[in-house]
């Protein structure tokens, strides 16, 4: 049976049997008791408070959408779309930057982002072998936007992690329609986490990984700004939560004993994609420094940053005064937060990344696919370990 859910999007744009199956998925999901987020377990990394939603969508205008694809016994994959603002992204490009912790991975569009310091499309996350179709879909979507009839070049930004353990990745089951559905599903408000979208088939620290998000509100330069992070977790190491060596205590960690029958319980390899959004007026240079702190934040969770782990962060600012508008070649005055004022945002990026990783684990559900089963992290056992620290 095929299951295709485009989260937060009305059923009308979906076609044929897919629409009926989507309705079934929403009904099934509603019947399941939700797993907790990190703060419900008393895990509150850092010193800055979260935003109202504790999500990347606490940065005004940022929207997130997922397409989750579950088909038969072998397909467990999907797409996640992050939209920096609700307008025409190509006509109003946001300042952006990329930081590479380890380049064993694919981040399409990163070289132009490095060169020009701008992002002009939705930021898409999917699986390793679906980057190409996502690039093509993002380009087609951009060309079709009102006002883009003369556009002849599009730099789509697409990242990935390899979900080939739980997913028949060689079958390349993600289609252009799946990508467009994720973009169409993008909404403000709460962000669904865990085994959804690009996190449907991912694994993290030997347990089921997925999508996670968190945010912080930060005083900087005499103002208060929002910073949000979204992660696609698919990496390994020795899980540490709030200073407690949870992975070691539960005997599931890289280079250590693995639980019998647990796919992916032992390796350190994997990848993590991180998207960082802020409304602080940062230029591309300081956004790159901000992205670096997000990657550094993975270390707080116990990441091994192993040989086969592609660890990337994409950061952007939604500040309207810093957007690059097509056809405007005139000098312009811009208000930019000076580098001396960015340290609180660096701290916030560390904290939000750490918490987003925990949320991806706690919210994920046990998944069977492609002949393997990967358990969700046992929340009750983690709660007990944290209580004893």
Residue pairs with C-beta under 8 A, 6 or more apart in sequence:
1 21
1 71
1 72
2 17
2 18
2 21
2 70
2 71
2 72
3 21
3 24
3 25
3 68
3 69
3 70
3 71
4 14
4 18
4 21
4 22
4 67
4 68
4 69
4 70
4 71
4 178
4 181
5 21
5 22
5 25
5 26
5 66
5 67
5 68
5 196
6 13
6 14
6 22
6 65
6 66
6 67
6 68
6 178
6 181
6 182
6 184
6 185
7 65
7 66
7 67
7 68
7 185
7 192
7 196
7 197
8 65
8 66
8 185
8 186
8 187
8 189
8 192
9 65
9 181
9 184
9 185
11 19
11 22
11 23
12 19
13 181
13 184
14 22
14 181
15 177
25 68
32 365
34 363
35 194
35 362
35 363
35 364
35 365
35 376
35 379
36 362
36 363
36 379
37 54
37 193
37 359
37 362
37 363
38 44
38 45
38 214
38 241
38 355
38 358
38 359
38 362
39 50
39 54
39 355
41 362
41 379
41 382
41 383
41 386
42 386
43 241
43 242
43 355
43 358
43 386
44 355
45 242
45 300
45 351
45 354
45 355
45 358
46 216
46 347
46 348
46 350
46 351
46 354
46 355
47 347
47 351
48 216
48 217
48 218
48 344
48 347
48 348
48 351
49 216
49 217
50 58
50 214
50 215
50 216
50 217
50 352
50 355
51 58
51 59
51 215
51 216
51 217
51 226
51 228
52 58
53 189
53 190
53 191
53 215
54 213
54 214
54 215
54 355
55 64
55 190
55 191
55 213
55 214
55 215
55 228
55 230
56 62
56 64
56 82
56 191
56 213
56 215
56 228
56 229
56 230
56 275
56 277
57 63
57 64
57 188
57 189
57 190
57 191
57 213
57 228
58 215
58 217
58 226
58 228
59 215
59 226
59 227
59 228
59 277
59 278
59 279
59 318
60 226
60 279
60 318
61 84
61 85
61 86
61 188
61 318
62 82
62 83
62 84
62 85
62 188
62 228
62 277
62 318
63 82
63 83
63 86
63 186
63 187
63 188
64 80
64 81
64 82
64 83
64 186
64 187
64 191
64 213
64 230
65 80
65 81
65 83
65 181
65 182
65 183
65 184
65 185
65 186
65 187
65 197
66 78
66 79
66 80
66 81
66 182
66 185
66 192
66 196
66 197
66 198
66 211
67 78
67 79
67 80
67 178
67 179
67 181
67 182
67 185
67 197
68 78
68 195
68 196
68 197
68 200
69 75
69 76
69 77
69 78
69 173
69 174
69 178
69 200
70 76
70 200
70 369
71 173
73 368
73 369
73 370
73 371
74 167
74 168
74 171
74 369
74 370
74 371
75 167
75 168
75 171
75 173
75 369
76 163
76 166
76 167
76 200
76 201
76 367
76 369
76 370
77 126
77 127
77 130
77 163
77 167
77 169
77 173
77 174
77 198
77 200
77 201
78 126
78 174
78 178
78 182
78 196
78 197
78 198
78 199
78 200
78 201
79 124
79 125
79 126
79 130
79 134
79 174
79 178
79 179
79 181
79 182
79 197
79 198
80 124
80 125
80 126
80 182
80 196
80 197
80 198
80 199
80 211
80 230
80 232
81 122
81 123
81 124
81 125
81 179
81 182
81 183
81 185
81 186
82 122
82 123
82 124
82 125
82 186
82 230
82 275
82 277
83 89
83 122
83 123
83 183
83 186
84 94
84 96
84 119
84 122
84 123
84 277
84 316
84 318
85 92
85 94
85 318
88 145
88 146
88 147
88 148
89 119
89 120
89 121
89 122
89 142
90 120
90 121
90 142
90 145
90 148
90 151
90 154
90 326
91 147
91 148
91 325
91 326
92 323
92 324
92 325
92 326
93 118
93 119
93 120
93 323
93 324
93 325
94 118
94 119
94 316
94 317
94 318
94 322
94 323
95 117
95 118
95 119
95 282
95 283
95 284
95 287
95 316
95 317
95 319
95 322
95 323
95 324
96 113
96 117
96 118
96 119
96 157
96 284
96 287
96 314
96 315
96 316
96 317
97 113
97 114
97 117
97 284
97 285
97 287
97 288
97 290
97 291
97 314
97 315
97 316
98 107
98 110
98 113
98 114
98 288
98 291
98 312
98 313
98 314
98 315
99 288
99 289
99 291
99 292
99 294
99 295
99 312
99 313
99 315
100 107
100 110
100 311
100 312
101 295
101 298
101 305
101 311
101 312
101 313
102 305
102 306
102 307
102 309
102 310
102 311
103 310
104 271
104 307
104 308
104 309
104 310
105 128
105 159
105 160
105 161
105 271
105 309
105 310
105 311
105 312
106 128
106 131
106 158
106 159
106 160
106 310
107 157
107 158
107 159
107 160
107 273
107 310
107 312
107 314
108 131
108 134
108 135
108 156
108 157
108 158
108 159
109 121
109 135
109 155
109 156
109 157
109 158
110 157
110 312
112 155
113 119
113 155
113 157
113 314
117 283
117 284
117 285
117 287
118 284
118 324
119 157
119 314
119 316
120 142
120 154
120 155
121 138
121 139
121 141
121 142
121 154
121 155
121 156
121 157
122 138
122 141
122 157
122 183
122 186
123 157
123 158
123 159
123 275
123 314
123 316
124 134
124 137
124 138
124 156
124 157
124 158
124 159
124 179
124 182
124 183
125 158
125 159
125 160
125 161
125 197
125 198
125 232
125 273
125 275
126 134
126 158
126 160
126 174
126 179
126 198
127 160
127 161
127 162
127 163
127 164
127 167
127 169
127 174
127 198
127 201
128 160
128 161
128 162
128 163
128 164
128 169
129 169
129 170
129 172
130 160
130 172
130 173
130 174
131 158
131 159
131 160
133 172
133 174
133 175
133 176
133 179
134 156
134 158
134 174
134 179
135 156
135 158
136 176
137 176
137 179
137 180
137 183
138 154
138 156
138 157
138 158
138 179
138 183
139 154
139 156
140 176
140 180
141 179
141 180
141 183
142 148
142 151
142 154
142 156
143 151
143 154
157 314
159 232
159 273
159 312
159 314
160 198
160 271
160 273
160 310
161 198
161 202
161 232
161 233
161 234
161 235
161 270
161 271
161 272
161 273
161 310
162 169
162 234
162 270
162 271
163 169
163 200
163 201
163 202
163 234
164 170
164 201
164 370
165 201
165 203
165 263
165 264
165 370
165 372
165 374
166 200
166 201
166 202
166 203
166 263
166 367
166 368
166 369
166 370
166 372
166 374
167 173
167 200
167 201
167 369
167 370
168 370
182 197
191 211
191 213
191 230
192 211
193 199
193 210
193 211
193 212
193 213
193 359
193 360
193 363
193 364
194 208
194 210
194 211
194 212
194 360
194 362
194 363
194 364
194 365
195 208
195 210
195 364
195 365
195 367
196 210
196 211
197 211
198 211
198 232
198 273
199 209
199 210
199 211
199 212
199 232
199 233
199 234
199 360
199 364
200 210
200 367
201 367
201 369
201 370
202 208
202 209
202 210
202 232
202 233
202 234
202 270
203 209
203 234
203 263
203 264
203 270
203 374
204 210
204 233
204 234
204 235
204 236
204 270
204 357
204 360
204 361
204 364
205 235
205 236
205 237
205 238
205 239
205 247
205 252
205 253
205 301
205 302
205 361
205 377
206 236
206 239
206 247
206 252
206 253
206 258
206 259
206 262
206 264
206 265
206 266
207 252
207 361
207 364
207 374
207 375
207 376
207 377
208 361
208 364
208 365
208 366
208 367
208 374
208 375
208 376
208 377
209 233
209 234
209 235
209 360
209 361
209 364
210 232
210 233
210 360
210 361
210 363
210 364
211 230
211 231
211 232
211 233
211 360
212 230
212 231
212 233
212 355
212 356
212 357
212 358
212 359
212 360
212 361
212 363
213 228
213 229
213 230
213 231
213 356
213 359
214 228
214 229
214 351
214 352
214 353
214 354
214 355
214 356
214 359
215 226
215 227
215 228
215 229
215 352
216 226
216 227
216 228
216 348
216 351
216 352
217 224
217 225
217 226
217 227
218 224
218 225
218 226
218 227
218 280
218 344
218 345
218 347
218 348
219 344
220 280
220 337
220 341
220 342
220 343
220 344
220 345
221 280
221 337
221 338
221 341
225 278
225 279
225 280
225 345
226 278
226 279
227 276
227 277
227 278
227 280
227 345
227 348
227 349
227 352
228 276
228 277
228 278
228 352
229 274
229 275
229 276
229 277
229 294
229 297
229 349
229 352
229 353
229 356
230 274
230 275
230 277
230 356
231 272
231 273
231 274
231 275
231 353
231 356
231 357
231 360
232 272
232 273
232 360
233 272
233 357
233 360
233 361
234 270
234 271
234 272
235 269
235 270
235 271
235 272
235 298
235 303
235 304
235 306
235 309
235 311
236 254
236 264
236 267
236 268
236 269
236 270
236 303
236 304
236 306
236 309
237 247
237 253
237 254
237 268
237 301
237 302
237 303
237 304
237 305
237 306
238 245
238 247
238 248
238 253
238 254
238 256
238 302
238 304
239 245
239 246
239 247
239 252
239 253
239 301
239 302
239 361
240 246
240 247
240 300
240 301
240 302
241 301
241 358
241 382
241 386
242 386
242 389
243 389
244 385
244 386
244 389
245 302
246 382
246 385
247 253
247 302
248 256
249 385
250 378
250 381
250 382
250 385
251 257
251 259
252 258
252 259
252 262
252 265
253 302
254 266
254 267
254 268
254 304
254 306
255 266
255 268
256 266
257 266
258 265
258 266
259 265
261 373
262 373
262 374
262 375
263 372
263 373
263 374
264 372
264 374
267 306
267 308
268 304
268 306
268 308
268 309
269 306
269 307
269 308
269 309
270 306
270 308
270 309
271 308
271 309
271 310
271 311
271 312
272 298
272 303
272 309
272 310
272 311
272 312
272 357
273 312
273 314
274 291
274 294
274 295
274 297
274 298
274 311
274 312
274 313
274 314
274 353
274 356
275 313
275 314
275 315
276 290
276 291
276 294
276 313
276 314
276 315
276 316
276 349
276 352
276 353
277 315
277 316
277 317
277 318
278 290
278 315
278 316
278 317
278 318
278 345
279 317
279 318
279 319
280 317
280 319
280 337
280 342
280 345
281 317
281 319
281 321
281 322
281 334
281 335
281 336
281 337
282 290
282 315
282 317
282 319
282 322
282 336
282 337
282 342
282 345
283 322
283 336
286 337
286 339
286 342
287 315
287 316
287 317
288 315
289 342
289 346
290 315
290 342
290 345
290 346
290 349
291 313
291 314
291 315
291 349
292 313
293 346
293 347
293 349
293 350
293 353
294 313
294 315
294 349
294 350
294 352
294 353
295 311
295 312
295 313
295 353
296 350
297 349
297 350
297 351
297 352
297 353
297 354
297 357
298 305
298 311
298 353
298 357
299 305
300 350
300 353
300 354
301 354
301 357
301 358
303 309
303 311
305 311
315 349
321 334
321 335
322 334
322 336
361 376
361 377
362 377
362 379
362 382
364 376
364 377
365 376
366 373
366 374
366 375
366 376
367 373
367 374
368 374
